[in-house]
Amino acid sequence: MSLLVADQLTKTYAASGWFRSKESAGSGVADISFEIEAGMCLGILGESGAGKSTIGKMILGLLRPDNGKVMFQGVDLYRSDREVRKRWRRDLQAVFQDCYSAVNPRMTIRQIIGEPLRNYERMSSKEEQRTIGELLETVGLAPDDMRKTPKEMSGGQLQRVNIARAIALKPKLIVLDEPVSSLDMIVQKQILLHLKELKEKYGLSYLFISHDVLAVNVLSDQVAIVDKGRIVETIETDRLFHCAHPASQRIVLSSSEYL
């Protein structure tokens, strides 16, 4: 059984006011279907406004689809009760593009990473501190960093904190929504390689959303290419630069121009 199955997901955004904005017009999706196996990274590649983040939000339970269903570990996300959703929430985590808006600026790094542990685990303060220190080391930071606040960290460091928080509960699947696009190229590569190491070390599965073919090529096993709200082609990553669909070729070529 697949870890996650998206089956014919459709989401349409209604126009607001006298006209539909360009953003809302381009971000709806139709008949989105894919599967993610345990230990696999599926890349969702597409241009801005193609509907990639809409797909991610529906998978995370943040946006109810108009049609279709999301099956996670055999459970229908949108037909399960609150208690069931709370149980699978620990197995389904996310890392978003804006590392600063994803955290409470008033909290320390210890409080940020410790939040899911306090919600789901019963451990003493000493055990929590030790666990957070280990998580920080796992993502390439120092245990002493737990005393800092977000404003004392660079964007790359804070995104590593968000990754540490995401893996704290040892989830089965992490949705990565443009996790490196706001960082400089050197830091992007470091974090992508680190995500790859974590995937191999812990057997993690990823849904990796990106507009960057290079990033997708580094991390993904398979790529679903999205154009105007539809998956036009799904291809193994090692065949990405030999895609067949005209829209896929355009998307890959336009991203490749910056490599």
Secondary structure, DSSP 4 states (H G I P E B T S, - for coil): --SEEEEEEEE-PPPBTTB--HHHHHH-EEEEEEEE-TT-EEEEEE-TTSSHHHHHHHHHTSS--SEEEEEETTEEGGGS-HHHHHHHHTTEEEE-S-TTTTS-TTS-HHHHHHHHHHHH----HHHHHHHHHHHHHHTT--GGGGG--GGGS-HHHHHHHHHHHHHTT--SEEEEESTTTTS-HHHHHHHHHHHHHHHHHHT-EEEEEES-HHHHHHH-SEEEEEETTEEEEEEEGGGGGG--SHHHHHHHHHHHTT-
